[in-house]
Amino acid sequence: MRTMLCLLTLIFIACFSPVAQNSRAQEPPAEQPTTREWDAIAKELGIDGELKDDVYTITLLRKDLEIRDDDGDIPPGVLKTEFQFYRCDCGKMNVVGQFCLVEYESNDVIDALRGGMMKVASVAPMFQGEHPRMLIVRFQGGGGSQQLAKTLKAALAWTGEARMAPATQPVG
């Protein structure tokens, strides 16, 4: 019992002493991305975002859909796909977000996200009683900003009008 009390006291001192807190406070914060890095993400995705509080947010409205529920039409402003990029303390770029999808798009988008090593956090219905059926797919990922943007671009290719566009064959 006495040994356990000594051990707990040492752990407390190591975690909460001013020396331990000062050593943590001296770690330099992660370097924030430059405008050039945000611009590269926007260029890859073909969409400009907004930088606020060190978070670069890109929002896409699903204007290609006509969704109805029991109460009538659902405006496109409700149907948002959103990506939020930020630099974590470890220095890598992270992205969290959600795709607003028609049910038949969801499997292909999830496959594209997983192919880019992103994690799918949840898949859930967006409404009740709507037609066509809408889902929200939430995700997170980390790595290089270009790699993250390319993965999201590949996932977006499975949505809306891009999904119906003819595939281009490489010239060889």
Residue pairs with C-beta under 8 A, 6 or more apart in sequence:
13 20
14 20
29 89
30 87
30 88
30 89
30 90
30 91
31 87
31 91
32 54
32 87
33 56
33 85
33 87
33 93
33 145
37 93
37 145
38 49
38 51
38 56
38 85
40 145
40 146
40 149
41 49
41 56
41 58
41 85
41 145
41 146
41 148
41 149
42 48
42 49
42 58
44 146
44 149
44 150
44 153
45 58
45 83
45 149
45 152
45 153
45 156
46 153
47 58
47 60
48 58
49 56
49 57
49 58
49 59
49 83
49 85
50 56
50 57
50 58
50 59
51 57
54 86
54 87
55 84
55 85
55 86
56 84
56 85
56 86
57 82
57 83
57 84
57 85
58 82
58 83
58 85
59 80
59 81
59 82
60 80
60 81
60 82
60 156
61 76
61 77
61 79
61 80
61 81
62 76
62 79
62 80
62 81
62 100
62 159
62 160
63 76
64 160
64 161
65 76
65 79
65 102
65 132
65 160
66 73
67 73
67 74
67 79
67 127
67 130
67 131
67 132
67 134
68 74
68 130
68 131
69 127
69 128
69 129
69 130
69 131
70 129
74 127
74 130
79 100
79 126
79 134
80 98
80 100
81 97
81 98
81 99
81 100
81 156
81 159
82 97
82 98
83 95
83 96
83 97
83 152
84 95
84 96
84 97
85 93
85 94
85 95
85 145
85 148
86 93
86 94
86 95
87 93
87 94
88 94
88 142
92 142
92 143
92 144
93 142
93 143
93 144
93 145
93 148
94 140
94 141
94 142
95 118
95 139
95 140
95 141
95 142
95 148
95 152
96 138
96 139
96 140
97 138
97 139
97 140
97 152
98 136
98 137
98 138
98 139
99 109
99 136
99 137
99 139
99 155
99 159
100 126
100 134
100 135
100 136
101 109
101 134
101 135
101 136
101 137
101 159
102 132
102 133
102 134
102 135
102 159
103 132
103 133
103 134
103 135
104 132
105 158
105 159
105 163
106 123
106 135
106 137
108 158
108 163
109 137
109 155
109 158
109 159
110 120
110 123
110 137
112 151
112 154
112 155
112 157
112 158
113 120
113 137
113 139
113 141
113 151
113 155
114 120
115 151
115 154
116 141
116 147
116 148
116 150
116 151
116 152
116 154
116 155
117 141
117 143
117 151
118 139
118 140
118 141
118 148
118 151
119 139
119 140
119 141
120 137
120 138
120 139
121 138
121 139
121 140
122 136
122 137
122 138
123 135
123 136
123 137
123 138
124 135
124 136
124 138
125 133
125 134
125 135
125 136
126 134
126 135
126 136
127 134
141 148
141 151
142 148
156 162
157 163
